[in-house]
Every structure is written in C-alpha cells, then in structure tokens.
Amino acid sequence: MNDLTFIGMGYIGAGLGAGLALVGAGLGIGKIGASALEGIARQPEAGSDIRTNMIIAAALIEGLAFFALVIALLAVMNFSNPKTTAVQAAAPVTQSQTK
C-alpha cells in the first residue's frame, strides 16, 4: 500500500470519529431534554432547578463534542501534511532520483 492510501484512511477515520462524537452528543442532549421535561411534568415546582441543571449538562456535552470535533480537524490537518521520518530525511539523493 502506498502513502496516499494511508492518508485516505486517515481522512475516513477522522470523519467517522467526528461523526460519531456529534451523533453521541445529539443523543445525549436528547435524553437530557426528555428526562428534564418528564421531571418538570411530574413536579412542576422544581422546574427552574431542573431546567438549570439541564442547561449545564447540555453545555458540558456540547463542549465535549466540540473538543472531539477539534481533535478530528487537527488529525485531518496532520494527514494533509505528513512529516517525514528521520530515515527518509537522511536518505541520500541519487542521480536517478533527480531526473
């Protein structure tokens, strides 16, 4: 396999990782919202406390999803500009490589 195949696999992995993180965040926030509405329906006088806790939990989940998205983007940027290894950098240039 050549280097371009590994770079392409890296792009696919970063895309899948970002997608899974965002789907997980969406499911988590949906579960929080459903549970909060059920709690408010059962005990309306605790609505403001439940709403406050729901917003804090949703913000933490969104922060985690944003962090995962940034990590995936950093991985994509690293795949687009791979660094050479010490062996490749130290290899002497021959006449056939310069033509």
Stockholm file with secondary structure:
# STOCKHOLM 1.0

chainA/1-99         MNDLTFIGMGYIGAGLGAGLALVGAGLGIGKIGASALEGIARQPEAGSDIRTNMIIAAALIEGLAFFALVIALLAVMNFSNPKTTAVQAAAPVTQSQTK
#=GR chainA/1-99 SS CCHHHHHHHHHHHHHHHHHHHHHHHHHHHHHHHHHHHHHHHHCGGGHHHHHHHHHHHHHHHHHHHHHHHHHHHHHHHHHHSCCCCHHHHHSCCCHHHHC
#=GC SS_cons        CCHHHHHHHHHHHHHHHHHHHHHHHHHHHHHHHHHHHHHHHHCGGGHHHHHHHHHHHHHHHHHHHHHHHHHHHHHHHHHHSCCCCHHHHHSCCCHHHHC
//
